[in-house]
């Protein structure tokens, strides 16, 4: 079964790497996209992965499945290198976009000393709206994702140990705000320094030059890759959240929202 998971992940990568024309070298300058789910990580990952010399690895299933165990740098590298090899992507600058990368960013950058990270940051209130809509953390949600990680109210690996029972009993809106806070805190406290670029969802339309400079990529291509961004969902919390839900969000993440200038 494990071999099949790797094979499937490698084939998904190969479909993208063949379009980008694989090179016969071993590229170490990977890019890891971090940020809370529903913060624009998929859009940014795809945009960077479409640049010349890059390839969007997506959310690599065996990699994603391993992150809750907090693997070592060596274990992380072994997983991704296996998939890159199968997917003919070792000569391209792979872009891995699993949001949970936020929680092991230090280990990731240790595994790949030449790698860079991009943190997609979005107003936590809008993130809550989107997470509620998806239902991944909602009390009535059952099932699991492609990596076998469960949906619903069960405490995730990123929940503070002393608050696990509280997480289970919290409202759906508060759990979503909790997720946003923990992902953002993790990404910002990883000690990545100049190897991390934080980009705000609300400014995606205007970050092409900054992003290209950070990655050492072609600015014209970056402008083209970001052209598809639409800002129609910015500020949706003002119409979508009830007063009770907004109170729960502010109780859980109000301090961080204020620190980041979102309130």
C-alpha positions in Angstrom: 0.0 0.0 0.0 2.8 2.4 0.9 4.5 1.8 -2.5 1.2 2.6 -4.3 0.8 5.8 -2.4 4.3 6.9 -3.5 3.7 5.8 -7.0 0.4 7.7 -7.3 2.0 10.8 -5.8 5.0 10.5 -8.2 2.7 10.2 -11.2 0.8 13.3 -10.2 4.1 15.2 -10.0 5.3 13.7 -13.3 2.3 15.1 -15.2 3.4 18.6 -14.1 7.2 18.2 -14.4 7.0 16.9 -18.0 5.2 20.1 -19.0 8.0 22.1 -17.4 10.7 20.1 -19.2 12.7 18.2 -16.6 16.4 19.1 -16.4 19.2 16.6 -15.7 20.5 18.0 -12.5 19.6 17.9 -8.8 17.9 21.2 -7.9 18.1 22.0 -4.2 16.4 25.5 -4.3 12.9 24.2 -3.5 10.1 26.4 -2.3 7.7 25.6 0.5 4.4 27.4 0.8 3.0 27.7 4.3 -0.1 29.2 5.8 -3.5 28.3 7.2 -5.8 26.4 4.8 -8.0 28.8 2.8 -5.4 31.5 2.9 -4.3 31.3 -0.7 -1.7 28.6 -0.4 -3.0 26.7 -3.4 -3.1 29.8 -5.6 0.4 30.9 -4.6 1.8 27.3 -5.0 0.4 27.0 -8.5 1.5 30.5 -9.5 5.1 29.8 -8.4 5.0 26.3 -9.8 4.1 27.6 -13.2 7.2 29.8 -13.5 10.0 28.7 -15.8 12.2 26.2 -14.0 9.7 25.5 -11.3 7.1 22.8 -10.8 4.1 22.7 -8.6 4.3 19.5 -6.5 0.9 20.2 -5.0 0.2 18.6 -1.6 2.4 15.5 -1.8 0.2 12.8 -0.1 2.9 10.8 1.8 4.6 14.1 2.9 1.3 15.5 4.1 0.4 12.2 6.0 3.8 12.3 7.8 3.6 15.9 9.1 1.4 15.3 12.2 4.1 13.0 13.5 6.6 15.9 13.4 9.2 14.0 11.4 12.9 14.9 11.5 14.7 16.9 8.7 16.1 13.6 7.4 12.8 11.9 7.3 11.2 14.8 5.5 13.9 14.8 2.9 13.7 11.1 2.3 10.0 11.3 1.6 10.1 14.2 -0.8 13.2 13.0 -2.6 11.5 9.7 -3.3 8.5 11.5 -4.8 10.7 13.9 -6.8 12.6 11.0 -8.2 9.5 9.1 -9.3 8.0 12.3 -10.6 11.0 13.2 -12.8 11.2 16.5 -10.9 14.6 16.5 -9.3 16.0 18.9 -11.8 13.2 21.5 -11.3 12.6 23.8 -8.4 9.8 21.9 -6.7 7.0 23.9 -4.9 5.3 21.9 -2.1 2.2 23.6 -0.8 0.8 21.6 2.1 -0.5 24.1 4.6 0.7 22.0 7.5 4.3 22.8 6.4 3.8 25.8 8.8 4.2 23.5 11.8 7.5 21.9 10.7 9.1 24.8 8.8 12.2 24.7 10.8 12.8 21.0 10.0 12.0 21.6 6.3 14.5 24.4 5.9 17.1 22.2 7.7 16.4 19.4 5.3 16.8 21.7 2.3 19.4 24.4 3.2 18.9 26.2 -0.1 15.1 26.2 0.1 12.9 29.2 0.5 9.4 29.5 2.1 6.5 31.8 1.2 3.9 32.4 3.9 0.4 33.2 2.6 -1.3 35.3 5.2 -5.0 36.2 5.1 -7.4 38.0 7.4 -8.4 35.3 9.9 -12.0 36.4 9.8 -12.2 35.6 6.1 -10.4 32.4 6.7 -13.0 31.4 9.2 -15.8 32.0 6.7 -14.1 29.8 4.1 -13.2 27.0 6.6 -16.8 27.0 7.9 -18.0 26.7 4.3 -15.7 23.7 3.7 -16.7 22.2 6.9 -13.4 20.4 7.7 -13.5 21.4 11.4 -17.2 21.4 11.8 -18.8 19.2 14.6 -20.9 17.2 12.2 -18.2 16.5 9.7 -17.1 12.9 9.3 -14.5 11.2 7.0 -10.9 12.1 6.2 -8.8 13.6 3.5 -6.5 12.0 0.9 -3.7 11.6 3.5 -6.0 9.9 6.0 -6.2 12.9 8.3 -9.7 13.1 9.9 -12.2 15.8 9.5 -14.4 17.0 12.4 -13.9 18.4 15.9 -11.1 16.0 17.0 -8.0 17.9 18.2 -5.3 18.1 15.6 -1.6 17.8 16.3 -1.3 21.6 16.4 -3.7 22.0 19.3 -2.1 22.9 22.6 -2.0 19.7 24.7 -3.6 21.3 27.7 -6.5 22.6 25.5 -7.4 19.5 23.6 -10.7 18.9 25.4 -11.6 22.5 25.0 -11.0 22.3 21.3 -13.5 19.4 21.0 -16.2 21.4 22.8 -15.6 24.7 21.1 -18.0 26.2 18.5 -17.2 25.6 14.8 -16.2 29.2 14.4 -13.9 29.2 17.3 -12.2 26.0 16.1 -11.6 27.6 12.7 -10.2 30.8 14.3 -8.0 28.5 16.5 -6.6 26.8 13.4 -5.8 30.2 11.8 -4.0 31.4 14.9 -1.9 28.3 15.3 -0.9 28.1 11.7 0.1 31.8 11.6 2.0 31.6 14.9 3.9 28.5 13.7 4.9 30.0 10.4 6.0 33.3 12.0 7.9 31.7 14.8 9.9 29.2 12.8 13.1 31.3 12.8 13.3 31.3 9.0 14.6 34.8 8.8 15.4 36.1 5.3 14.4 32.7 3.9 10.7 33.4 4.5 8.6 35.9 2.5 5.2 36.8 4.0 2.6 37.8 1.4 -0.8 39.0 2.3 -3.8 37.6 0.4 -5.3 41.0 0.3 -2.3 42.2 -1.7 -1.7 39.2 -4.0 -2.5 41.3 -7.1 0.5 43.5 -6.5 3.3 41.2 -5.2 4.7 40.0 -8.5 7.9 42.1 -8.4 8.6 41.3 -4.7 7.9 37.6 -5.2 10.1 37.4 -8.3 12.9 39.1 -6.5 12.7 36.8 -3.5 12.7 33.7 -5.7 15.2 34.9 -8.3 12.6 34.4 -10.9 11.5 36.2 -14.0 9.3 39.2 -13.1 7.3 39.2 -16.3 6.4 35.5 -15.7 5.4 36.3 -12.1 3.1 39.1 -13.2 1.5 36.7 -15.7 1.1 33.9 -13.1 -0.6 36.2 -10.6 -3.0 37.7 -13.1 -5.7 35.2 -12.2 -6.1 36.4 -8.7 -9.6 37.7 -7.8 -10.3 39.8 -4.6 -14.1 39.4 -4.5 -13.9 37.4 -1.2 -11.9 40.0 0.7 -14.0 41.2 3.7 -16.6 38.5 3.3 -16.7 38.1 7.1 -18.7 41.3 7.4 -21.7 39.7 5.7 -21.1 36.0 6.4 -20.3 35.9 10.2 -23.0 36.2 12.8 -22.4 38.4 15.8 -22.0 35.2 17.9 -19.5 33.7 15.5 -17.5 37.0 15.3 -17.4 37.1 19.1 -16.0 33.5 19.2 -13.4 34.4 16.5 -12.2 37.5 18.4 -12.1 35.6 21.7 -9.8 33.0 20.2 -7.7 35.1 17.8 -8.5 38.7 18.5 -5.0 39.6 19.8 -3.3 38.2 16.7 -5.7 39.9 14.4 -4.9 43.2 16.1 -1.2 42.5 16.0 -1.4 41.9 12.2 -3.5 45.0 11.6 -6.7 43.2 10.7 -8.8 45.0 13.4 
